[in-house]
Amino acid sequence: MSSPRQRRRSHNPTRTLAWRILVRLEQRHFALHLEDLVHQTVDEHNLAPRDRALLYELVAGCVRHKALLEYYLTQCSQRPIDRLDPGLRWVLILAAYQLAFLQRVPAHAAANETVEICRHAGHVAWVGYANAVIRTFARLRAERSVREPADLPTRYSHPAWIVQCYADVFGAEQLEAVLQWNNTVPSHYARVRGNRDEILASLPAGAAEPALAFGPDILRVHDTTAVLHSAAFREGKLYLMQPWSVLTARQLGVRPGWRVLDMCAAPGGKTIILADDGAHVVALDNSEHRLRALTDNVRRCHATNVDIRLLDALEALEVFGPRSFDAVLLDAPCANLGVIQRHPEIRWRLTPDEPSRLARHQRLLLDIALRVVKVGGPVLYAVCSVAPAETTNVVAEISDAVCEHQALVRPGERGLDGGYSALLRVPNV
C-alpha cells in the first residue's frame, strides 16, 4: 500500500496548473486570453499532449460553466460560495466541473486531487473544508438530488444582460440555441493557400480534413499542434482562421491592383486574403504587440504586397489624405459577443455598457473609412459582435453612404461564429 507521501509525489500537476490559470484570470478580471495562458503554461512546463488537452478542457470548462458550478456548490456548503477566498472557490469549481462534466473522473479521485491542489498551493487550511464540500457534492450527485437552476443565466453561465441581449436580437425561440452553442467546445479551421489536396496530404494523417461547406480553401483542423508544427504552416501555405472571417473578408470584392486600407489589421488573416486576391494592402494597427503578430504572419505567408504601419486608424485621414484608397476594410474592435464559444472568458469580462462604449469608437472609425475611400469604392464594416449598438445602429447613423448589403450571423448558425458585416459605398453626387 502506498504512503500519503508517495501519493503526493505521483500527483499530476495539470490540475494545479489549471487552478493557477483560473485564479489568474479572475485576478485580471478575465481580460487575459484563456487560450494564450494555456499555451504559455504548456510551453513552460513542456506538457505531454494528453496533459495539454486536459489543461485546456479544465480551464475552458470551468470558465464556461462557472455560474452553474457555483450554484451546485451552494447546495453543499454552509459558507456562501461568493464570499470564499477566490483561490479556494476555484479549487471547488475545478473539482465540481470534473464530477459534473467528466464522466471518467471518479468521486474519490476528484476529492483526492482537490486535497493535493490545496497542499501544492500552500493552503493546507483549505483541505478539510474543500474535502467536505466535494464529497457532499459527489454524494448528492450519486443520489440524484442536486437541484438544477431554473433561470437561463445560471443554467448556461452567462450574465443576465448578455442573455437579454441575445433574446432581444434573436428572439426567445433561438435563445437557448445560442447559449448552448456558446458552451460547446469550438472547432478549429485553417485557410489553405495553394493546392488544397497537396497541402492536406503533407499533413500528418488525421490532422485536418476539407470543410467544403465553408469553401474549397477551408480545412477543419483536428490536431492544431500537428498543423502548427507542419512544414506547410511554416511555409505559409496554411493560416489558422475561422470560416466567418474568411467569408467576411471576401465580401469586399477587391480586384488586382487595388490599393486597400485594412484599418485594424492584426493578426493578419483578412489582410493576407486581400493580398492573395491581388490588392496592395496598407495594414494598420495601433498596438506594437499586435503589430508584431501581424508582421510575423505576413512574412510567414510571403505576402510581399502588404505595407504594415504602426498607426492608430483614427489618424488615417490625416496621414493618407481623402479619397486615397480603392477599398477599405474596417474589422472594428468590438465586444465579441459573437465569439463567446471560442473565448469563454469574454462573458465574465464584459460590462453591460461595453457595446455602447465601443460603438462610439466604431462610428468614428467608420467615418474615417468613408472619407479615405474613393467615391464609389467599397467599405466593409465588420464586427464579431451581435449587439445592435455595435451593428445595425452604427450603420443606421451613417448619412453620407449607401448600405448595399448587411448580414447578421447568429452564433452557431451553419456552424459559424456570430458576427455582423455591412458593405457601404459613398455614392457619386
Backbone torsions as a table, in degrees:
resi	resn	phi	psi	omega
1	MET	NA	133.0	-176.8
2	SER	-76.9	150.3	178.6
3	SER	-84.5	161.2	176.1
4	PRO	-55.8	-35.9	179.6
5	ARG	-64.0	-41.7	178.9
6	GLN	-64.6	-39.5	179.6
7	ARG	-63.4	-38.7	179.9
8	ARG	-68.1	-33.9	179.2
9	ARG	-66.7	-29.3	-177.9
10	SER	-89.7	3.5	179.4
11	HIS	-58.5	128.6	177.1
12	ASN	-75.7	120.2	-175.2
13	PRO	-71.6	-8.4	-174.0
14	THR	-58.7	-40.2	-178.6
15	ARG	-69.5	-36.4	175.8
16	THR	-66.0	-38.9	176.8
17	LEU	-63.9	-40.5	177.0
18	ALA	-61.1	-43.8	179.0
19	TRP	-60.0	-42.9	-179.6
20	ARG	-63.0	-40.0	178.5
21	ILE	-64.4	-43.1	-179.2
22	LEU	-62.3	-43.1	178.5
23	VAL	-63.4	-42.7	-178.9
24	ARG	-65.7	-39.4	177.9
25	LEU	-57.2	-47.2	-178.8
26	GLU	-68.9	-37.7	178.0
27	GLN	-58.9	-34.0	179.6
28	ARG	-96.0	19.0	176.6
29	HIS	56.8	33.3	177.1
30	PHE	60.7	23.9	178.7
31	ALA	-80.0	-17.3	177.4
32	LEU	-83.0	155.1	178.0
33	HIS	-82.5	124.4	-178.4
34	LEU	-56.7	-48.0	-177.3
35	GLU	-62.7	-38.4	179.4
36	ASP	-62.0	-42.6	179.3
37	LEU	-65.3	-39.2	178.3
38	VAL	-64.2	-47.8	-179.6
39	HIS	-62.0	-41.1	178.7
40	GLN	-61.4	-43.0	179.9
41	THR	-67.1	-40.8	177.7
42	VAL	-58.5	-45.7	-179.0
43	ASP	-67.3	-43.0	-177.7
44	GLU	-63.2	-34.7	-174.7
45	HIS	-107.6	3.9	176.3
46	ASN	49.0	52.5	-176.2
47	LEU	-71.4	145.1	175.8
48	ALA	-69.4	157.6	-178.0
49	PRO	-52.0	-40.9	-179.2
50	ARG	-64.3	-40.5	-179.8
51	ASP	-73.1	-30.7	174.9
52	ARG	-60.1	-47.2	-179.1
53	ALA	-63.5	-41.2	179.8
54	LEU	-65.4	-42.2	-179.4
55	LEU	-59.1	-48.3	179.8
56	TYR	-63.1	-43.4	-178.6
57	GLU	-61.4	-42.8	-179.0
58	LEU	-66.1	-47.8	-176.9
59	VAL	-66.9	-52.0	-177.6
60	ALA	-64.3	-40.3	-178.8
61	GLY	-64.4	-42.7	179.3
62	CYS	-65.1	-37.9	179.5
63	VAL	-70.9	-41.3	179.3
64	ARG	-61.0	-40.2	-170.6
65	HIS	-111.5	23.7	-173.5
66	LYS	-54.0	-52.9	-175.7
67	ALA	-65.6	-39.7	178.7
68	LEU	-64.0	-44.9	-179.3
69	LEU	-65.2	-37.6	176.1
70	GLU	-64.8	-35.7	176.6
71	TYR	-63.7	-43.2	176.0
72	TYR	-59.6	-45.2	-174.2
73	LEU	-67.5	-27.9	177.2
74	THR	-62.5	-23.0	179.7
75	GLN	-80.8	-6.4	-173.6
76	CYS	-120.1	-0.4	-172.5
77	SER	-127.7	139.8	174.6
78	GLN	-83.8	-12.1	176.8
79	ARG	-99.6	143.4	174.6
80	PRO	-61.7	126.4	-176.4
81	ILE	-62.1	-36.8	-176.2
82	ASP	-74.9	-6.1	178.0
83	ARG	-104.7	2.5	178.7
84	LEU	-73.3	158.4	168.3
85	ASP	-54.4	131.5	-177.7
86	PRO	-52.9	-37.2	179.3
87	GLY	-63.0	-43.9	178.4
88	LEU	-66.2	-40.4	179.4
89	ARG	-60.4	-41.0	179.7
90	TRP	-70.4	-30.6	173.0
91	VAL	-58.2	-45.9	-179.0
92	LEU	-68.2	-43.2	179.3
93	ILE	-61.5	-41.6	-179.6
94	LEU	-61.1	-44.7	178.9
95	ALA	-68.1	-42.7	-179.3
96	ALA	-63.6	-36.3	177.7
97	TYR	-61.0	-44.6	-179.2
98	GLN	-63.1	-40.1	179.6
99	LEU	-70.6	-36.9	-174.6
100	ALA	-84.3	-30.0	-170.7
101	PHE	-122.1	-18.0	179.9
102	LEU	-110.1	97.6	-173.9
103	GLN	-63.4	-22.5	-176.1
104	ARG	-80.6	-4.1	-177.7
105	VAL	-96.8	111.1	178.4
106	PRO	-68.1	156.5	-177.1
107	ALA	-60.3	-42.7	-177.9
108	HIS	-66.7	-33.1	179.1
109	ALA	-68.1	-41.6	178.9
110	ALA	-63.1	-40.7	178.8
111	ALA	-65.8	-44.1	179.8
112	ASN	-63.6	-41.9	179.3
113	GLU	-65.5	-34.7	176.8
114	THR	-60.8	-44.7	178.2
115	VAL	-62.0	-42.1	-178.3
116	GLU	-66.6	-38.2	177.6
117	ILE	-62.3	-44.3	178.3
118	CYS	-57.6	-44.0	-178.3
119	ARG	-68.7	-45.6	-179.5
120	HIS	-67.1	-26.1	178.1
121	ALA	-83.6	-4.5	178.8
122	GLY	80.9	24.9	-178.9
123	HIS	-122.9	66.6	-179.4
124	VAL	-61.7	-29.6	-179.4
125	ALA	-63.4	-19.3	179.3
126	TRP	-80.1	-17.9	-166.1
127	VAL	-57.4	-52.6	-174.2
128	GLY	-61.0	-47.0	-178.9
129	TYR	-65.3	-48.1	-177.7
130	ALA	-61.6	-42.5	179.8
131	ASN	-61.1	-43.2	-178.2
132	ALA	-66.2	-42.4	-178.6
133	VAL	-64.9	-45.1	-177.2
134	ILE	-69.0	-38.0	177.5
135	ARG	-67.1	-35.0	175.2
136	THR	-64.8	-44.0	179.0
137	PHE	-62.3	-42.1	178.4
138	ALA	-61.7	-41.1	-179.9
139	ARG	-66.1	-44.4	179.7
140	LEU	-62.4	-38.1	177.1
141	ARG	-66.2	-42.3	178.8
142	ALA	-62.0	-34.0	179.3
143	GLU	-85.1	-2.6	-178.2
144	ARG	57.8	38.6	-178.0
145	SER	-115.9	15.2	174.5
146	VAL	-76.5	124.4	179.3
147	ARG	-74.5	139.7	176.5
148	GLU	-100.0	144.0	-178.9
149	PRO	-70.8	147.0	178.8
150	ALA	-88.8	-27.8	-174.6
151	ASP	-87.6	144.0	-177.0
152	LEU	-64.5	-41.1	-180.0
153	PRO	-57.4	-40.1	178.7
154	THR	-75.9	-43.0	-177.2
155	ARG	-60.2	-39.3	-177.4
156	TYR	-107.2	7.3	175.3
157	SER	53.6	56.4	173.0
158	HIS	-128.5	140.1	171.6
159	PRO	-54.7	144.7	-174.5
160	ALA	-58.6	-34.8	-177.5
161	TRP	-68.6	-31.4	176.7
162	ILE	-71.0	-41.1	176.5
163	VAL	-59.3	-43.0	179.5
164	GLN	-65.6	-38.0	177.1
165	CYS	-59.9	-48.3	178.5
166	TYR	-61.1	-40.5	179.8
167	ALA	-63.3	-41.9	179.9
168	ASP	-64.5	-37.5	-175.0
169	VAL	-82.2	-44.8	-170.6
170	PHE	-109.1	-7.4	178.7
171	GLY	84.6	159.3	-177.0
172	ALA	-61.9	-30.9	-176.5
173	GLU	-69.9	-23.2	179.9
174	GLN	-104.7	-6.3	-170.6
175	LEU	-60.5	-51.8	-176.6
176	GLU	-66.6	-30.3	177.2
177	ALA	-62.6	-40.0	178.2
178	VAL	-66.3	-46.4	-178.7
179	LEU	-63.7	-41.1	177.3
180	GLN	-63.5	-43.4	178.6
181	TRP	-58.4	-44.5	-178.6
182	ASN	-61.0	-24.4	-177.6
183	ASN	-100.2	10.5	175.5
184	THR	-94.3	158.9	178.3
185	VAL	-73.6	126.4	-175.9
186	PRO	-73.5	149.6	169.8
187	SER	-87.1	158.4	179.7
188	HIS	-118.4	149.3	-174.5
189	TYR	-136.6	163.3	175.9
190	ALA	-142.3	148.4	173.2
191	ARG	-100.0	130.1	179.3
192	VAL	-90.2	144.5	179.9
193	ARG	-122.1	83.5	-175.1
194	GLY	141.1	-157.8	-178.6
195	ASN	-72.9	112.4	-174.3
196	ARG	-58.9	-46.8	-175.2
197	ASP	-66.0	-38.4	178.2
198	GLU	-67.0	-42.5	179.2
199	ILE	-65.3	-41.9	179.3
200	LEU	-63.2	-40.1	-179.7
201	ALA	-67.1	-24.4	-179.3
202	SER	-79.4	-12.9	-179.1
203	LEU	-85.3	157.0	175.0
204	PRO	-57.2	147.7	-178.3
205	ALA	-56.2	131.0	177.0
206	GLY	82.3	-0.3	-177.3
207	ALA	-71.5	-29.1	-177.9
208	ALA	-159.9	166.0	176.4
209	GLU	-150.1	157.8	179.1
210	PRO	-62.3	140.8	174.0
211	ALA	-116.6	72.8	-169.5
212	LEU	-64.7	-21.5	178.7
213	ALA	-61.9	-22.0	-177.8
214	PHE	-104.8	-2.1	179.8
215	GLY	130.6	159.9	-175.2
216	PRO	-70.1	-16.0	-176.8
217	ASP	-105.5	17.6	-177.5
218	ILE	-111.9	132.1	174.8
219	LEU	-113.5	141.7	168.0
220	ARG	-88.0	124.3	-174.9
221	VAL	-95.9	124.6	178.5
222	HIS	-99.5	-26.7	-179.5
223	ASP	-130.5	90.7	-175.4
224	THR	-62.2	-40.1	-179.0
225	THR	-61.5	-43.4	179.3
226	ALA	-62.9	-40.5	179.6
227	VAL	-66.4	-44.4	-178.8
228	LEU	-64.7	-26.7	-179.9
229	HIS	-96.6	7.4	-176.9
230	SER	-83.0	157.3	175.5
231	ALA	-64.5	-35.9	180.0
232	ALA	-60.5	-40.7	178.6
233	PHE	-68.8	-45.5	-179.3
234	ARG	-59.6	-34.5	-177.1
235	GLU	-85.5	2.3	176.9
236	GLY	79.6	17.1	178.8
237	LYS	-84.8	-8.2	179.2
238	LEU	-133.9	143.9	174.0
239	TYR	-136.6	120.1	178.5
240	LEU	-67.0	122.6	-171.8
241	MET	-164.7	142.7	-178.5
242	GLN	-83.7	146.8	-176.8
243	PRO	-56.7	-38.1	-179.8
244	TRP	-58.8	-40.6	-179.6
245	SER	-66.0	-40.0	178.5
246	VAL	-64.3	-49.3	-178.5
247	LEU	-61.9	-36.6	-179.4
248	THR	-67.1	-46.5	-179.2
249	ALA	-59.9	-36.2	-177.9
250	ARG	-68.4	-19.1	-178.9
251	GLN	-65.8	-21.5	-178.4
252	LEU	-67.1	-27.0	174.9
253	GLY	62.9	45.1	-177.2
254	VAL	-70.1	156.6	178.2
255	ARG	-117.8	153.6	179.1
256	PRO	-55.6	135.2	178.6
257	GLY	91.9	-11.5	178.4
258	TRP	-66.6	147.1	170.8
259	ARG	-97.6	116.8	-171.7
260	VAL	-120.6	137.2	175.9
261	LEU	-101.7	123.9	171.8
262	ASP	-105.6	105.2	-166.1
263	MET	-74.8	-32.7	-179.1
264	CYS	-133.0	77.2	-158.5
265	ALA	-85.5	-31.6	-174.1
266	ALA	-63.4	144.8	6.1
267	PRO	-86.2	-2.6	169.5
268	GLY	118.5	-2.1	-177.2
269	GLY	-59.8	-47.6	-179.3
270	LYS	-70.5	-36.1	176.4
271	THR	-55.9	-46.0	-176.8
272	ILE	-68.2	-35.6	174.9
273	ILE	-61.2	-46.8	179.6
274	LEU	-61.3	-40.9	178.3
275	ALA	-66.5	-41.3	178.2
276	ASP	-62.4	-28.9	178.6
277	ASP	-83.3	5.4	171.1
278	GLY	100.9	3.2	179.9
279	ALA	-82.9	155.1	166.7
280	HIS	-94.0	116.7	-170.0
281	VAL	-106.9	129.0	168.5
282	VAL	-98.5	112.2	-172.4
283	ALA	-108.7	120.8	-176.6
284	LEU	-109.3	149.7	164.3
285	ASP	-157.7	147.2	-176.2
286	ASN	-99.8	7.4	179.5
287	SER	-115.6	125.4	178.9
288	GLU	-62.2	-37.2	179.8
289	HIS	-63.6	-48.0	179.9
290	ARG	-68.9	-32.9	179.6
291	LEU	-65.1	-35.3	176.9
292	ARG	-63.1	-42.3	178.0
293	ALA	-63.4	-42.4	177.4
294	LEU	-60.3	-47.3	-179.4
295	THR	-61.6	-44.9	179.5
296	ASP	-60.5	-43.0	-178.2
297	ASN	-68.6	-41.4	179.3
298	VAL	-64.5	-41.6	178.7
299	ARG	-66.4	-43.3	-179.4
300	ARG	-61.5	-34.3	-179.0
301	CYS	-90.1	2.8	175.7
302	HIS	55.1	39.4	178.2
303	ALA	-87.6	88.7	-172.8
304	THR	-77.1	-14.6	-177.9
305	ASN	-95.5	37.4	177.9
306	VAL	-124.6	127.7	177.3
307	ASP	-106.7	110.2	-174.2
308	ILE	-95.5	130.1	-178.4
309	ARG	-129.8	135.2	169.6
310	LEU	-83.8	99.9	-173.0
311	LEU	-157.9	136.2	171.9
312	ASP	-70.6	128.3	-176.2
313	ALA	-60.5	-22.8	177.0
314	LEU	-65.6	-16.0	179.1
315	GLU	-96.0	4.4	-173.9
316	ALA	-63.0	-39.2	-179.4
317	LEU	-64.3	-42.1	-179.7
318	GLU	-66.3	-39.8	-175.2
319	VAL	-78.5	-42.9	-171.7
320	PHE	-102.8	-20.8	179.7
321	GLY	89.5	163.3	-179.0
322	PRO	-72.2	149.3	174.4
323	ARG	53.8	43.4	-174.4
324	SER	-104.9	0.2	-179.4
325	PHE	-129.9	145.9	177.6
326	ASP	-74.0	-27.3	-179.8
327	ALA	-157.7	156.6	179.8
328	VAL	-135.7	135.2	172.3
329	LEU	-109.7	123.6	174.9
330	LEU	-120.0	94.5	173.3
331	ASP	-94.7	88.6	-162.9
332	ALA	-79.8	148.5	171.4
333	PRO	-57.5	137.3	-173.3
334	CYS	-150.5	-178.2	-178.6
335	ALA	-78.7	-9.0	174.7
336	ASN	62.6	30.6	-179.2
337	LEU	-70.5	-8.5	177.1
338	GLY	-91.1	-8.8	-174.4
339	VAL	-125.4	30.3	178.1
340	ILE	-64.7	-30.8	175.8
341	GLN	-56.9	-42.0	-176.6
342	ARG	-81.6	-26.2	-178.6
343	HIS	-132.6	78.3	-172.1
344	PRO	-61.7	-22.3	-178.9
345	GLU	-68.8	-18.2	-177.3
346	ILE	-56.4	-40.8	-174.0
347	ARG	-60.4	-30.7	-177.8
348	TRP	-92.0	-10.9	-179.7
349	ARG	-89.1	-37.6	-172.6
350	LEU	-71.7	151.1	171.9
351	THR	-114.1	157.4	-175.8
352	PRO	-57.6	-27.1	-178.5
353	ASP	-86.8	-1.6	-174.8
354	GLU	-61.3	-48.4	179.7
355	PRO	-57.7	-42.4	-179.7
356	SER	-67.8	-38.5	178.5
357	ARG	-64.0	-44.7	180.0
358	LEU	-67.8	-32.0	-178.4
359	ALA	-61.2	-34.5	178.3
360	ARG	-61.3	-40.9	178.3
361	HIS	-70.5	-39.2	179.9
362	GLN	-61.8	-39.9	179.3
363	ARG	-65.3	-38.8	176.9
364	LEU	-62.9	-44.1	179.3
365	LEU	-64.0	-41.4	-179.1
366	LEU	-66.4	-36.0	176.5
367	ASP	-61.5	-42.6	176.9
368	ILE	-62.8	-44.3	-179.3
369	ALA	-57.1	-43.2	-177.2
370	LEU	-73.4	-15.0	179.0
371	ARG	-95.0	-23.6	179.1
372	VAL	-92.9	-13.0	179.2
373	VAL	-84.3	147.9	177.0
374	LYS	-66.0	150.7	176.9
375	VAL	-57.7	128.5	-178.3
376	GLY	90.2	-11.5	179.7
377	GLY	-80.1	153.7	-177.2
378	PRO	-83.4	143.6	169.9
379	VAL	-122.7	123.4	177.7
380	LEU	-105.1	117.2	175.6
381	TYR	-100.7	127.2	-177.8
382	ALA	-141.6	143.4	172.9
383	VAL	-143.0	144.8	175.4
384	CYS	-92.2	47.8	176.8
385	SER	-128.5	165.2	178.8
386	VAL	-127.6	2.7	-179.7
387	ALA	-69.4	130.6	-179.1
388	PRO	-54.2	-34.3	-179.7
389	ALA	-57.6	-31.1	-175.9
390	GLU	-100.8	-7.2	-172.1
391	THR	-116.7	-97.8	-174.7
392	THR	-63.3	-34.0	-179.0
393	ASN	-65.6	-37.8	178.8
394	VAL	-62.7	-47.1	-177.8
395	VAL	-69.9	-35.1	-178.9
396	ALA	-63.5	-25.5	-178.3
397	GLU	-84.2	-4.6	179.2
398	ILE	-82.1	123.2	-177.1
399	SER	-107.5	-15.7	-173.8
400	ASP	-108.2	24.0	177.9
401	ALA	-148.8	159.4	177.9
402	VAL	-105.3	129.9	175.1
403	CYS	-88.5	110.9	-177.7
404	GLU	-82.9	-29.7	-176.4
405	HIS	-161.6	140.1	172.4
406	GLN	-142.2	148.7	-176.7
407	ALA	-144.3	132.7	174.6
408	LEU	-114.5	120.0	-178.9
409	VAL	-103.5	123.8	177.7
410	ARG	-71.2	137.6	176.1
411	PRO	-53.7	123.1	-178.7
412	GLY	94.4	-11.8	179.0
413	GLU	-63.6	121.3	-177.2
414	ARG	57.3	23.2	179.6
415	GLY	78.9	15.8	-176.7
416	LEU	-99.5	157.8	166.4
417	ASP	-63.2	157.8	174.4
418	GLY	-82.8	151.5	178.6
419	GLY	175.4	175.7	-176.9
420	TYR	-136.7	143.2	175.2
421	SER	-143.4	149.0	177.6
422	ALA	-143.2	130.6	177.8
423	LEU	-100.6	119.4	-176.7
424	LEU	-121.2	157.1	174.4
425	ARG	-140.6	145.8	171.6
426	VAL	-86.3	115.9	-173.1
427	PRO	-76.2	156.8	171.3
428	ASN	-72.0	133.0	179.3
429	VAL	-121.8	NA	NA
